[in-house]
Amino acid sequence: MAYTVVLHIPNEVSVLGEVEELPKPADNIIVVANPRQRDGKDLHYIDHGTVKVIWPLSKLSFIEVLGDAEEEKIIGFVRE
């Protein structure tokens, strides 16, 4: 199951991407597929054809894990 994450790097724009699994406490790196800015634009410091990037966890402030769009759909019934 792939997770959509936002990497917060000090003094840089946030990076949006997908990871196959979340980092474990013993991990030193995170492998991110399809890295881009939150608005979908390319990152200026990564080559246009790059598919995956490996970041050392020591360079990140924190990681946000975004929910799936399917999970956000709430179906409710309204009685009139």
Biopython code that builds the backbone (N, CA, C, O; Angstrom):
import numpy as np
from Bio.PDB.StructureBuilder import StructureBuilder

atoms = [
    (1, "MET", "N", (0.845, -1.177, 0.000)),
    (1, "MET", "CA", (0.000, 0.000, 0.000)),
    (1, "MET", "C", (0.886, 1.235, 0.000)),
    (1, "MET", "O", (1.756, 1.374, 0.860)),
    (2, "ALA", "N", (0.678, 2.114, -0.935)),
    (2, "ALA", "CA", (1.460, 3.346, -1.024)),
    (2, "ALA", "C", (0.820, 4.438, -0.161)),
    (2, "ALA", "O", (-0.403, 4.534, -0.057)),
    (3, "TYR", "N", (1.665, 5.245, 0.444)),
    (3, "TYR", "CA", (1.229, 6.372, 1.256)),
    (3, "TYR", "C", (1.651, 7.666, 0.569)),
    (3, "TYR", "O", (2.738, 7.741, -0.005)),
    (4, "THR", "N", (0.804, 8.673, 0.625)),
    (4, "THR", "CA", (1.180, 9.992, 0.151)),
    (4, "THR", "C", (1.691, 10.763, 1.355)),
    (4, "THR", "O", (1.015, 10.851, 2.380)),
    (5, "VAL", "N", (2.891, 11.324, 1.226)),
    (5, "VAL", "CA", (3.526, 12.014, 2.344)),
    (5, "VAL", "C", (3.978, 13.407, 1.917)),
    (5, "VAL", "O", (4.173, 13.686, 0.733)),
    (6, "VAL", "N", (4.137, 14.264, 2.909)),
    (6, "VAL", "CA", (4.724, 15.586, 2.722)),
    (6, "VAL", "C", (5.968, 15.634, 3.599)),
    (6, "VAL", "O", (5.889, 15.481, 4.818)),
    (7, "LEU", "N", (7.121, 15.850, 2.962)),
    (7, "LEU", "CA", (8.383, 15.971, 3.687)),
    (7, "LEU", "C", (8.652, 17.441, 3.952)),
    (7, "LEU", "O", (8.618, 18.261, 3.034)),
    (8, "HIS", "N", (8.915, 17.771, 5.193)),
    (8, "HIS", "CA", (9.231, 19.151, 5.561)),
    (8, "HIS", "C", (10.737, 19.242, 5.780)),
    (8, "HIS", "O", (11.282, 18.696, 6.739)),
    (9, "ILE", "N", (11.395, 19.955, 4.854)),
    (9, "ILE", "CA", (12.841, 20.112, 4.870)),
    (9, "ILE", "C", (13.138, 21.540, 5.308)),
    (9, "ILE", "O", (12.612, 22.481, 4.715)),
    (10, "PRO", "N", (13.970, 21.726, 6.334)),
    (10, "PRO", "CA", (14.274, 23.090, 6.786)),
    (10, "PRO", "C", (14.824, 23.960, 5.650)),
    (10, "PRO", "O", (15.690, 23.529, 4.889)),
    (11, "ASN", "N", (14.313, 25.181, 5.550)),
    (11, "ASN", "CA", (14.733, 26.195, 4.585)),
    (11, "ASN", "C", (14.482, 25.800, 3.124)),
    (11, "ASN", "O", (15.126, 26.345, 2.228)),
    (12, "GLU", "N", (13.574, 24.879, 2.870)),
    (12, "GLU", "CA", (13.201, 24.471, 1.514)),
    (12, "GLU", "C", (11.681, 24.362, 1.446)),
    (12, "GLU", "O", (10.997, 24.361, 2.470)),
    (13, "VAL", "N", (11.167, 24.272, 0.219)),
    (13, "VAL", "CA", (9.734, 24.053, 0.062)),
    (13, "VAL", "C", (9.394, 22.613, 0.458)),
    (13, "VAL", "O", (10.240, 21.723, 0.358)),
    (14, "SER", "N", (8.179, 22.390, 0.900)),
    (14, "SER", "CA", (7.743, 21.040, 1.261)),
    (14, "SER", "C", (7.684, 20.169, 0.014)),
    (14, "SER", "O", (7.392, 20.651, -1.081)),
    (15, "VAL", "N", (7.966, 18.883, 0.191)),
    (15, "VAL", "CA", (8.002, 17.935, -0.920)),
    (15, "VAL", "C", (6.861, 16.939, -0.750)),
    (15, "VAL", "O", (6.726, 16.305, 0.297)),
    (16, "LEU", "N", (6.050, 16.811, -1.784)),
    (16, "LEU", "CA", (4.955, 15.850, -1.802)),
    (16, "LEU", "C", (5.398, 14.651, -2.619)),
    (16, "LEU", "O", (6.046, 14.812, -3.653)),
    (17, "GLY", "N", (5.058, 13.453, -2.170)),
    (17, "GLY", "CA", (5.428, 12.252, -2.910)),
    (17, "GLY", "C", (4.767, 11.021, -2.320)),
    (17, "GLY", "O", (3.988, 11.110, -1.371)),
    (18, "GLU", "N", (5.085, 9.880, -2.892)),
    (18, "GLU", "CA", (4.524, 8.619, -2.432)),
    (18, "GLU", "C", (5.642, 7.714, -1.921)),
    (18, "GLU", "O", (6.745, 7.698, -2.466)),
    (19, "VAL", "N", (5.338, 6.965, -0.868)),
    (19, "VAL", "CA", (6.276, 5.973, -0.330)),
    (19, "VAL", "C", (5.558, 4.639, -0.230)),
    (19, "VAL", "O", (4.354, 4.592, 0.024)),
    (20, "GLU", "N", (6.295, 3.560, -0.429)),
    (20, "GLU", "CA", (5.710, 2.215, -0.326)),
    (20, "GLU", "C", (5.421, 1.844, 1.124)),
    (20, "GLU", "O", (4.415, 1.200, 1.422)),
    (21, "GLU", "N", (6.308, 2.253, 2.016)),
    (21, "GLU", "CA", (6.094, 1.992, 3.439)),
    (21, "GLU", "C", (6.653, 3.145, 4.246)),
    (21, "GLU", "O", (7.580, 3.832, 3.814)),
    (22, "LEU", "N", (6.085, 3.350, 5.415)),
    (22, "LEU", "CA", (6.544, 4.435, 6.277)),
    (22, "LEU", "C", (7.858, 4.036, 6.939)),
    (22, "LEU", "O", (8.097, 2.854, 7.186)),
    (23, "PRO", "N", (8.717, 5.025, 7.228)),
    (23, "PRO", "CA", (10.004, 4.689, 7.847)),
    (23, "PRO", "C", (9.816, 4.101, 9.244)),
    (23, "PRO", "O", (8.933, 4.512, 9.998)),
    (24, "LYS", "N", (10.648, 3.151, 9.561)),
    (24, "LYS", "CA", (10.635, 2.511, 10.877)),
    (24, "LYS", "C", (11.603, 3.264, 11.784)),
    (24, "LYS", "O", (12.441, 4.017, 11.288)),
    (25, "PRO", "N", (11.511, 3.081, 13.087)),
    (25, "PRO", "CA", (12.403, 3.808, 14.003)),
    (25, "PRO", "C", (13.896, 3.588, 13.728)),
    (25, "PRO", "O", (14.702, 4.473, 14.012)),
    (26, "ALA", "N", (14.271, 2.455, 13.195)),
    (26, "ALA", "CA", (15.690, 2.164, 12.948)),
    (26, "ALA", "C", (16.171, 2.658, 11.575)),
    (26, "ALA", "O", (17.368, 2.600, 11.297)),
    (27, "ASP", "N", (15.269, 3.142, 10.713)),
    (27, "ASP", "CA", (15.646, 3.586, 9.367)),
    (27, "ASP", "C", (16.409, 4.903, 9.399)),
    (27, "ASP", "O", (16.204, 5.738, 10.280)),
    (28, "ASN", "N", (17.289, 5.071, 8.427)),
    (28, "ASN", "CA", (18.063, 6.300, 8.274)),
    (28, "ASN", "C", (17.657, 7.092, 7.038)),
    (28, "ASN", "O", (18.002, 8.266, 6.909)),
    (29, "ILE", "N", (16.921, 6.449, 6.126)),
    (29, "ILE", "CA", (16.549, 7.081, 4.864)),
    (29, "ILE", "C", (15.068, 6.866, 4.590)),
    (29, "ILE", "O", (14.423, 6.009, 5.194)),
    (30, "ILE", "N", (14.541, 7.671, 3.657)),
    (30, "ILE", "CA", (13.186, 7.477, 3.151)),
    (30, "ILE", "C", (13.265, 7.573, 1.628)),
    (30, "ILE", "O", (13.896, 8.484, 1.092)),
    (31, "VAL", "N", (12.628, 6.638, 0.939)),
    (31, "VAL", "CA", (12.612, 6.608, -0.527)),
    (31, "VAL", "C", (11.263, 7.142, -0.987)),
    (31, "VAL", "O", (10.218, 6.567, -0.681)),
    (32, "VAL", "N", (11.298, 8.250, -1.727)),
    (32, "VAL", "CA", (10.077, 8.925, -2.162)),
    (32, "VAL", "C", (9.956, 8.835, -3.680)),
    (32, "VAL", "O", (10.880, 9.195, -4.410)),
    (33, "ALA", "N", (8.814, 8.352, -4.142)),
    (33, "ALA", "CA", (8.538, 8.281, -5.583)),
    (33, "ALA", "C", (7.761, 9.523, -6.010)),
    (33, "ALA", "O", (6.958, 10.060, -5.247)),
    (34, "ASN", "N", (8.010, 9.967, -7.234)),
    (34, "ASN", "CA", (7.304, 11.100, -7.826)),
    (34, "ASN", "C", (7.389, 12.363, -6.959)),
    (34, "ASN", "O", (6.353, 12.936, -6.622)),
    (35, "PRO", "N", (8.594, 12.807, -6.590)),
    (35, "PRO", "CA", (8.715, 14.005, -5.745)),
    (35, "PRO", "C", (8.326, 15.268, -6.512)),
    (35, "PRO", "O", (8.686, 15.441, -7.677)),
    (36, "ARG", "N", (7.587, 16.144, -5.838)),
    (36, "ARG", "CA", (7.123, 17.395, -6.438)),
    (36, "ARG", "C", (6.751, 18.356, -5.323)),
    (36, "ARG", "O", (6.682, 17.970, -4.156)),
    (37, "GLN", "N", (6.509, 19.621, -5.689)),
    (37, "GLN", "CA", (6.023, 20.577, -4.710)),
    (37, "GLN", "C", (4.563, 20.275, -4.410)),
    (37, "GLN", "O", (3.918, 19.521, -5.139)),
    (38, "ARG", "N", (4.049, 20.853, -3.354)),
    (38, "ARG", "CA", (2.659, 20.588, -2.971)),
    (38, "ARG", "C", (1.667, 21.019, -4.044)),
    (38, "ARG", "O", (0.572, 20.463, -4.135)),
    (39, "ASP", "N", (2.043, 22.011, -4.862)),
    (39, "ASP", "CA", (1.147, 22.468, -5.921)),
    (39, "ASP", "C", (1.354, 21.706, -7.228)),
    (39, "ASP", "O", (0.762, 22.053, -8.250)),
    (40, "GLY", "N", (2.189, 20.671, -7.197)),
    (40, "GLY", "CA", (2.398, 19.826, -8.368)),
    (40, "GLY", "C", (3.557, 20.234, -9.253)),
    (40, "GLY", "O", (3.888, 19.512, -10.193)),
    (41, "LYS", "N", (4.183, 21.368, -8.982)),
    (41, "LYS", "CA", (5.310, 21.830, -9.790)),
    (41, "LYS", "C", (6.562, 21.020, -9.486)),
    (41, "LYS", "O", (6.686, 20.411, -8.424)),
    (42, "ASP", "N", (7.494, 21.026, -10.450)),
    (42, "ASP", "CA", (8.767, 20.322, -10.260)),
    (42, "ASP", "C", (9.612, 21.037, -9.219)),
    (42, "ASP", "O", (9.495, 22.247, -9.026)),
    (43, "LEU", "N", (10.466, 20.268, -8.551)),
    (43, "LEU", "CA", (11.428, 20.831, -7.612)),
    (43, "LEU", "C", (12.631, 21.322, -8.395)),
    (43, "LEU", "O", (13.133, 20.602, -9.259)),
    (44, "HIS", "N", (13.104, 22.523, -8.118)),
    (44, "HIS", "CA", (14.180, 23.123, -8.904)),
    (44, "HIS", "C", (15.515, 22.406, -8.747)),
    (44, "HIS", "O", (16.376, 22.520, -9.619)),
    (45, "TYR", "N", (15.703, 21.679, -7.668)),
    (45, "TYR", "CA", (16.988, 21.025, -7.418)),
    (45, "TYR", "C", (16.998, 19.540, -7.788)),
    (45, "TYR", "O", (17.976, 18.843, -7.518)),
    (46, "ILE", "N", (15.917, 19.052, -8.403)),
    (46, "ILE", "CA", (15.846, 17.655, -8.831)),
    (46, "ILE", "C", (15.629, 17.622, -10.339)),
    (46, "ILE", "O", (14.815, 18.378, -10.870)),
    (47, "ASP", "N", (16.352, 16.752, -11.023)),
    (47, "ASP", "CA", (16.244, 16.614, -12.470)),
    (47, "ASP", "C", (14.817, 16.255, -12.870)),
    (47, "ASP", "O", (14.124, 15.533, -12.152)),
    (48, "HIS", "N", (14.389, 16.760, -14.010)),
    (48, "HIS", "CA", (13.007, 16.584, -14.475)),
    (48, "HIS", "C", (12.604, 15.112, -14.630)),
    (48, "HIS", "O", (11.449, 14.770, -14.375)),
    (49, "GLY", "N", (13.517, 14.247, -15.038)),
    (49, "GLY", "CA", (13.194, 12.842, -15.276)),
    (49, "GLY", "C", (13.315, 11.935, -14.065)),
    (49, "GLY", "O", (13.161, 10.720, -14.193)),
    (50, "THR", "N", (13.584, 12.489, -12.902)),
    (50, "THR", "CA", (13.780, 11.685, -11.700)),
    (50, "THR", "C", (12.473, 11.018, -11.273)),
    (50, "THR", "O", (11.420, 11.654, -11.226)),
    (51, "VAL", "N", (12.564, 9.723, -10.963)),
    (51, "VAL", "CA", (11.384, 8.963, -10.560)),
    (51, "VAL", "C", (11.345, 8.764, -9.049)),
    (51, "VAL", "O", (10.280, 8.867, -8.440)),
    (52, "LYS", "N", (12.494, 8.481, -8.438)),
    (52, "LYS", "CA", (12.582, 8.273, -6.993)),
    (52, "LYS", "C", (13.766, 9.040, -6.430)),
    (52, "LYS", "O", (14.789, 9.216, -7.091)),
    (53, "VAL", "N", (13.601, 9.493, -5.187)),
    (53, "VAL", "CA", (14.663, 10.208, -4.487)),
    (53, "VAL", "C", (14.815, 9.587, -3.109)),
    (53, "VAL", "O", (13.830, 9.211, -2.474)),
    (54, "ILE", "N", (16.056, 9.483, -2.653)),
    (54, "ILE", "CA", (16.353, 8.966, -1.317)),
    (54, "ILE", "C", (16.812, 10.135, -0.456)),
    (54, "ILE", "O", (17.819, 10.775, -0.758)),
    (55, "TRP", "N", (16.074, 10.414, 0.616)),
    (55, "TRP", "CA", (16.440, 11.483, 1.535)),
    (55, "TRP", "C", (16.892, 10.886, 2.856)),
    (55, "TRP", "O", (16.275, 9.939, 3.343)),
    (56, "PRO", "N", (17.961, 11.422, 3.448)),
    (56, "PRO", "CA", (18.318, 11.005, 4.807)),
    (56, "PRO", "C", (17.314, 11.619, 5.792)),
    (56, "PRO", "O", (16.995, 12.804, 5.697)),
    (57, "LEU", "N", (16.829, 10.826, 6.717)),
    (57, "LEU", "CA", (15.843, 11.309, 7.679)),
    (57, "LEU", "C", (16.409, 12.423, 8.554)),
    (57, "LEU", "O", (15.650, 13.225, 9.098)),
    (58, "SER", "N", (17.724, 12.482, 8.697)),
    (58, "SER", "CA", (18.341, 13.520, 9.518)),
    (58, "SER", "C", (18.168, 14.914, 8.915)),
    (58, "SER", "O", (18.318, 15.910, 9.622)),
    (59, "LYS", "N", (17.856, 15.002, 7.621)),
    (59, "LYS", "CA", (17.667, 16.289, 6.943)),
    (59, "LYS", "C", (16.222, 16.781, 6.994)),
    (59, "LYS", "O", (15.934, 17.875, 6.510)),
    (60, "LEU", "N", (15.306, 15.996, 7.571)),
    (60, "LEU", "CA", (13.888, 16.350, 7.604)),
    (60, "LEU", "C", (13.481, 16.838, 8.986)),
    (60, "LEU", "O", (13.956, 16.333, 10.003)),
    (61, "SER", "N", (12.590, 17.834, 9.007)),
    (61, "SER", "CA", (12.022, 18.285, 10.281)),
    (61, "SER", "C", (10.959, 17.296, 10.747)),
    (61, "SER", "O", (10.978, 16.824, 11.884)),
    (62, "PHE", "N", (10.023, 16.991, 9.828)),
    (62, "PHE", "CA", (8.993, 16.004, 10.125)),
    (62, "PHE", "C", (8.340, 15.561, 8.824)),
    (62, "PHE", "O", (8.560, 16.154, 7.768)),
    (63, "ILE", "N", (7.532, 14.506, 8.919)),
    (63, "ILE", "CA", (6.845, 13.922, 7.765)),
    (63, "ILE", "C", (5.351, 13.902, 8.061)),
    (63, "ILE", "O", (4.923, 13.437, 9.117)),
    (64, "GLU", "N", (4.560, 14.411, 7.115)),
    (64, "GLU", "CA", (3.104, 14.314, 7.218)),
    (64, "GLU", "C", (2.637, 13.148, 6.358)),
    (64, "GLU", "O", (3.111, 12.972, 5.236)),
    (65, "VAL", "N", (1.718, 12.358, 6.877)),
    (65, "VAL", "CA", (1.113, 11.272, 6.108)),
    (65, "VAL", "C", (-0.313, 11.707, 5.788)),
    (65, "VAL", "O", (-1.136, 11.897, 6.684)),
    (66, "LEU", "N", (-0.590, 11.860, 4.495)),
    (66, "LEU", "CA", (-1.910, 12.323, 4.075)),
    (66, "LEU", "C", (-2.872, 11.154, 3.958)),
    (66, "LEU", "O", (-2.477, 10.040, 3.612)),
    (67, "GLY", "N", (-4.141, 11.421, 4.251)),
    (67, "GLY", "CA", (-5.162, 10.395, 4.151)),
    (67, "GLY", "C", (-5.552, 10.150, 2.713)),
    (67, "GLY", "O", (-5.311, 10.983, 1.840)),
    (68, "ASP", "N", (-6.151, 9.013, 2.473)),
    (68, "ASP", "CA", (-6.619, 8.642, 1.147)),
    (68, "ASP", "C", (-7.920, 9.382, 0.852)),
    (68, "ASP", "O", (-8.750, 9.556, 1.744)),
    (69, "ALA", "N", (-8.097, 9.809, -0.366)),
    (69, "ALA", "CA", (-9.314, 10.530, -0.756)),
    (69, "ALA", "C", (-10.555, 9.665, -0.563)),
    (69, "ALA", "O", (-11.627, 10.178, -0.245)),
    (70, "GLU", "N", (-10.413, 8.352, -0.755)),
    (70, "GLU", "CA", (-11.551, 7.450, -0.567)),
    (70, "GLU", "C", (-11.973, 7.405, 0.895)),
    (70, "GLU", "O", (-13.161, 7.270, 1.186)),
    (71, "GLU", "N", (-11.026, 7.515, 1.817)),
    (71, "GLU", "CA", (-11.354, 7.481, 3.235)),
    (71, "GLU", "C", (-12.092, 8.730, 3.673)),
    (71, "GLU", "O", (-12.858, 8.697, 4.637)),
    (72, "GLU", "N", (-11.864, 9.845, 2.963)),
    (72, "GLU", "CA", (-12.456, 11.106, 3.348)),
    (72, "GLU", "C", (-13.920, 11.215, 2.950)),
    (72, "GLU", "O", (-14.625, 12.098, 3.439)),
    (73, "LYS", "N", (-14.389, 10.336, 2.073)),
    (73, "LYS", "CA", (-15.788, 10.377, 1.669)),
    (73, "LYS", "C", (-16.658, 9.860, 2.809)),
    (73, "LYS", "O", (-16.508, 8.726, 3.264)),
    (74, "ILE", "N", (-17.571, 10.720, 3.258)),
    (74, "ILE", "CA", (-18.480, 10.338, 4.320)),
    (74, "ILE", "C", (-19.869, 10.271, 3.735)),
    (74, "ILE", "O", (-20.361, 11.233, 3.146)),
    (75, "ILE", "N", (-20.484, 9.142, 3.903)),
    (75, "ILE", "CA", (-21.833, 8.970, 3.389)),
    (75, "ILE", "C", (-22.781, 9.028, 4.574)),
    (75, "ILE", "O", (-22.684, 8.227, 5.504)),
    (76, "GLY", "N", (-23.669, 9.954, 4.530)),
    (76, "GLY", "CA", (-24.635, 10.095, 5.612)),
    (76, "GLY", "C", (-26.038, 10.161, 5.055)),
    (76, "GLY", "O", (-26.247, 10.479, 3.884)),
    (77, "PHE", "N", (-26.970, 9.863, 5.889)),
    (77, "PHE", "CA", (-28.361, 9.890, 5.472)),
    (77, "PHE", "C", (-29.068, 11.026, 6.200)),
    (77, "PHE", "O", (-28.936, 11.189, 7.413)),
    (78, "VAL", "N", (-29.815, 11.799, 5.438)),
    (78, "VAL", "CA", (-30.545, 12.914, 6.029)),
    (78, "VAL", "C", (-32.019, 12.596, 5.962)),
    (78, "VAL", "O", (-32.548, 12.258, 4.903)),
    (79, "ARG", "N", (-32.667, 12.704, 7.079)),
    (79, "ARG", "CA", (-34.092, 12.435, 7.115)),
    (79, "ARG", "C", (-34.837, 13.757, 7.061)),
    (79, "ARG", "O", (-34.606, 14.640, 7.888)),
    (80, "GLU", "N", (-35.698, 13.889, 6.125)),
    (80, "GLU", "CA", (-36.451, 15.145, 5.973)),
    (80, "GLU", "C", (-37.812, 15.040, 6.557)),
    (80, "GLU", "O", (-38.578, 16.004, 6.516)),
]
sb = StructureBuilder()
sb.init_structure("model")
sb.init_model(0)
sb.init_chain("A")
sb.init_seg("    ")
for serial, (resi, resn, name, xyz) in enumerate(atoms, 1):
    if name == "N":
        sb.init_residue(resn, " ", resi, " ")
    sb.init_atom(name, np.array(xyz, "f"), 0.0, 1.0, " ", f" {name:<3s}", serial, name[0])
structure = sb.get_structure()
